[in-house]
Amino acid sequence: MLDQVLNSKALPLLEKMAAFSERRQDVLAGNIANIDTPSYKMRDLPVQEFQQALRDAVQLQENLSDPVSRQSLAMPVTLQQAKSVDAQLQELFPRSLFQAREATPQNLTFQDANNRSVESQMMQMTKNSMMQQFAVEVMMAQLNQLLTVVSERA
């Protein structure tokens, strides 16, 4: 599994992870900032949908790199197959994944119609921060490897 993350095909996915976690951190911080606002509803990004898009993107890249899974060259090429990998990845990560939605309340709704939970929001921010840190550190490691190759240091 770690080998899949550390190859160069992972850079676009790591970039998506970093961008998603950055946007989610903003949304979670907004939730904490509005914790006392009457009738404010907590918001979040669709984490499960993003994780599914990541799984689909990894599967797409595996299918493209595995010659056995490719269709025969004798088969006619369809429009779907003619799309570039970048275009297919773009379809897997639509803008709607990066737009905040009202979070489903996981606790009591208060008298002021707010569904706040400071503890839950702080826990989500911590987990999100760790995901972003992981993505950035792996990207930095890959770019440092590339820099080493380019500068001909071993």
C-alpha positions as CSV (number, residue, x, y, z in Angstrom):
1,M,0.0,0.0,0.0
2,L,2.8,2.4,0.9
3,D,4.4,1.7,-2.5
4,Q,1.3,2.9,-4.2
5,V,1.4,6.2,-2.3
6,L,5.1,6.8,-2.9
7,N,5.0,6.5,-6.7
8,S,4.9,9.5,-9.0
9,K,1.3,8.8,-10.0
10,A,0.2,9.7,-6.5
11,L,1.2,13.4,-6.8
12,P,-2.1,14.5,-8.3
13,L,-4.0,12.6,-5.7
14,L,-1.9,14.0,-2.9
15,E,-2.5,17.4,-4.3
16,K,-6.3,16.8,-4.2
17,M,-6.0,15.5,-0.6
18,A,-4.1,18.6,0.5
19,A,-6.6,21.0,-1.2
20,F,-9.6,19.1,0.3
21,S,-8.2,19.1,3.8
22,E,-7.3,22.8,3.4
23,R,-10.9,23.7,2.4
24,R,-12.3,21.4,5.1
25,Q,-10.1,23.1,7.8
26,D,-11.6,26.5,6.7
27,V,-15.2,25.1,7.1
28,L,-14.5,23.5,10.5
29,A,-12.9,26.7,11.7
30,G,-16.0,28.6,10.6
31,N,-18.1,26.2,12.6
32,I,-16.1,27.0,15.7
33,A,-16.2,30.7,15.0
34,N,-20.0,30.5,14.8
35,I,-20.5,28.2,17.8
36,D,-22.6,30.8,19.7
37,T,-24.5,32.1,16.6
38,P,-28.2,31.4,17.0
39,S,-29.7,29.1,14.4
40,Y,-26.3,28.4,12.9
41,K,-26.0,24.8,11.5
42,M,-22.6,23.1,11.5
43,R,-21.3,22.5,8.0
44,D,-18.7,20.0,6.6
45,L,-17.4,18.7,3.3
46,P,-18.5,15.3,2.0
47,V,-15.6,13.3,3.5
48,Q,-17.0,9.8,2.5
49,E,-17.6,11.0,-1.1
50,F,-14.1,12.4,-1.3
51,Q,-12.6,9.1,0.0
52,Q,-14.6,7.2,-2.6
53,A,-13.3,9.5,-5.3
54,L,-9.8,8.8,-4.1
55,R,-10.4,5.0,-4.2
56,D,-11.8,5.4,-7.7
57,A,-8.8,7.4,-8.8
58,V,-6.3,4.9,-7.5
59,Q,-8.3,2.1,-9.2
60,L,-8.2,4.1,-12.5
61,Q,-4.5,4.6,-12.2
62,E,-3.9,0.9,-11.5
63,N,-6.0,-0.1,-14.5
64,L,-4.1,2.3,-16.8
65,S,-0.7,1.0,-15.5
66,D,-1.7,-2.7,-15.7
67,P,-1.3,-3.9,-19.3
68,V,-3.4,-7.0,-18.7
69,S,-6.4,-4.9,-17.7
70,R,-6.3,-2.7,-20.8
71,Q,-8.5,-3.6,-23.6
72,S,-7.1,-5.1,-26.7
73,L,-5.7,-2.8,-29.3
74,A,-8.0,-4.5,-31.8
75,M,-11.0,-3.2,-30.0
76,P,-12.4,0.2,-31.2
77,V,-11.5,3.2,-29.1
78,T,-14.5,4.9,-27.5
79,L,-14.7,8.5,-26.4
80,Q,-14.5,7.4,-22.8
81,Q,-11.1,5.7,-23.4
82,A,-9.8,8.7,-25.4
83,K,-10.1,11.0,-22.5
84,S,-6.8,11.9,-20.8
85,V,-6.0,10.7,-17.3
86,D,-6.2,14.3,-16.1
87,A,-9.7,14.7,-17.5
88,Q,-10.8,11.5,-15.9
89,L,-9.3,12.6,-12.6
90,Q,-11.1,15.9,-12.9
91,E,-14.4,14.1,-13.3
92,L,-13.8,12.1,-10.2
93,F,-13.2,15.2,-8.1
94,P,-16.0,17.7,-9.1
95,R,-16.3,21.1,-7.4
96,S,-19.2,19.8,-5.3
97,L,-16.7,17.8,-3.2
98,F,-15.1,21.0,-2.1
99,Q,-18.3,22.8,-1.2
100,A,-19.6,22.8,2.4
101,R,-22.9,21.2,3.2
102,E,-24.9,21.2,6.4
103,A,-23.6,18.5,8.6
104,T,-26.0,15.9,10.0
105,P,-26.4,16.6,13.7
106,Q,-24.7,14.0,15.8
107,N,-25.8,15.5,19.1
108,L,-28.7,17.4,20.5
109,T,-30.1,20.5,18.9
110,F,-30.0,23.4,21.3
111,Q,-32.9,25.8,22.1
112,D,-31.3,28.4,19.8
113,A,-31.6,25.8,16.9
114,N,-27.8,25.4,16.8
115,N,-26.3,21.9,16.6
116,R,-23.0,22.7,18.1
117,S,-20.4,20.4,19.5
118,V,-17.0,22.0,20.2
119,E,-15.4,18.7,21.1
120,S,-16.5,17.1,17.9
121,Q,-15.3,20.0,15.8
122,M,-11.9,20.1,17.5
123,M,-11.5,16.3,17.0
124,Q,-12.5,16.7,13.3
125,M,-10.0,19.6,12.9
126,T,-7.2,17.5,14.5
127,K,-7.9,14.5,12.2
128,N,-8.1,16.8,9.2
129,S,-4.8,18.5,10.1
130,M,-3.1,15.1,10.3
131,M,-4.4,14.1,6.8
132,Q,-3.2,17.4,5.3
133,Q,0.2,17.0,7.0
134,F,0.5,13.5,5.6
135,A,-0.3,14.6,2.1
136,V,2.2,17.5,2.2
137,E,5.0,15.5,3.7
138,V,4.7,12.7,1.1
139,M,4.6,15.3,-1.7
140,M,7.7,16.9,-0.2
141,A,9.5,13.6,0.0
142,Q,8.7,12.8,-3.7
143,L,9.8,16.2,-4.8
144,N,13.0,15.9,-2.9
145,Q,13.7,12.6,-4.6
146,L,13.0,14.3,-7.9
147,L,15.4,17.1,-7.0
148,T,18.1,14.6,-6.0
149,V,17.7,12.9,-9.4
150,V,17.8,16.2,-11.3
151,S,20.8,17.5,-9.5
152,E,22.6,14.1,-10.0
153,R,23.2,13.5,-6.3
154,A,22.9,9.9,-5.1
